[in-house]
Amino acid sequence: MRLLHTMLRVGNLERSIAFYTETLGMKLLRKEDFPGGEFTLAFVGYGDESDHSVIELTYNYGVEKYELGTAYGHIALGCDDVYATCEKIRAAGGKVVREPGPMKHGTTILAFVEDPDGYKVELLGVK
């Protein structure tokens, strides 16, 4: 078995696709509309679904906002330089909600950004 995808409900599909593709550098892998069920799915990621985990963005017709609740944590992305990545995200209009720096009680460099729907994305320094 392997992890296939994580699903996020979004209030504006095009805005969310733009964030994940333009701001975070993912690719739109596929998009499917289901008019009978009144929803559209878009899958984004850094590689083909056959060998990479991806994110499923689900837009339910007419729903512009969701309560995120207290159980959801975040999606984590590895990057070479957290500081530079945050600057690129900020320059693209993205929202950095925890500036880059060492984690509390540790040395791992991390930061958090927020997608258009308020979902947190952790950036972790990996080499």
C-alpha positions in Angstrom: 0.0 0.0 0.0 1.0 3.6 -0.4 -0.5 7.0 0.3 -2.4 8.3 -2.8 -3.7 11.7 -1.9 -4.9 14.2 0.7 -8.3 15.8 0.0 -9.0 19.5 0.8 -12.4 21.1 0.3 -11.9 24.6 -1.2 -14.2 27.5 -1.7 -12.8 28.8 -5.0 -11.2 26.1 -7.2 -9.4 28.3 -9.6 -7.9 30.4 -6.8 -6.7 27.2 -5.0 -5.2 25.7 -8.2 -3.3 29.0 -8.8 -1.9 28.9 -5.3 -0.7 25.3 -5.5 0.6 25.5 -9.0 1.9 29.1 -9.3 2.9 29.8 -5.7 4.0 26.3 -4.6 5.2 25.1 -8.0 3.0 22.0 -8.2 1.4 20.8 -11.5 -2.3 20.5 -12.2 -2.4 16.8 -13.0 -6.1 16.4 -13.8 -9.4 18.1 -13.3 -12.8 16.4 -13.4 -16.2 17.9 -13.2 -19.2 15.9 -11.9 -22.3 18.1 -12.6 -24.7 15.3 -11.4 -23.0 15.3 -8.0 -22.4 19.1 -8.1 -18.7 19.0 -7.5 -15.3 19.3 -9.3 -12.1 17.6 -8.4 -8.6 18.9 -9.3 -5.4 16.9 -8.5 -2.2 18.8 -8.0 1.3 17.5 -7.1 5.0 17.5 -7.9 4.9 14.3 -9.9 2.6 11.8 -11.6 0.0 10.1 -9.4 1.4 6.7 -10.3 4.4 7.2 -8.1 3.8 10.4 -6.0 1.3 11.4 -3.4 -0.9 14.3 -4.5 -3.5 16.7 -3.2 -7.1 16.5 -4.3 -8.8 19.9 -4.3 -12.6 19.4 -4.0 -15.0 22.2 -4.9 -18.6 21.6 -4.0 -20.9 23.8 -6.1 -22.1 26.9 -4.2 -19.9 26.4 -1.1 -17.5 29.3 -0.7 -16.1 28.6 2.8 -15.5 25.8 5.2 -14.9 25.7 8.9 -11.5 24.1 9.2 -12.1 22.6 12.7 -9.5 21.8 15.3 -8.4 18.3 14.1 -6.6 19.3 10.8 -2.9 20.0 11.2 -1.0 20.8 8.0 0.5 19.5 4.8 4.3 19.4 4.9 6.6 20.1 1.9 10.3 19.6 1.9 12.5 22.3 0.3 16.2 23.1 0.0 16.1 26.7 1.4 13.1 27.6 3.6 14.1 31.3 3.7 14.3 31.6 -0.1 11.1 29.6 -0.6 9.2 31.9 1.8 10.5 35.0 -0.1 9.2 33.5 -3.4 5.9 32.7 -1.9 5.6 36.2 -0.4 6.6 37.7 -3.7 3.8 35.7 -5.4 1.2 37.1 -3.0 1.3 34.1 -0.6 0.8 34.5 3.1 3.7 33.4 5.4 2.1 32.8 8.9 5.2 31.5 10.7 8.5 33.1 9.6 11.3 30.7 8.7 13.6 29.7 11.5 14.5 26.8 13.8 11.7 24.8 15.4 11.1 25.3 19.1 13.4 23.0 21.1 15.2 21.8 18.0 17.3 22.9 15.0 15.2 21.9 12.0 14.4 25.0 9.9 10.8 25.4 9.1 8.1 27.9 8.2 4.3 27.9 7.7 2.3 29.4 4.9 -1.4 29.5 4.4 -3.4 28.6 1.3 -6.4 30.8 0.1 -8.8 28.7 2.2 -6.7 28.9 5.4 -5.1 25.5 5.3 -1.6 25.5 6.7 1.4 24.2 4.7 4.6 23.6 6.6 7.9 24.1 4.7 10.7 22.0 6.1 14.4 22.3 5.2 15.7 19.1 3.7 19.0 18.4 2.0 
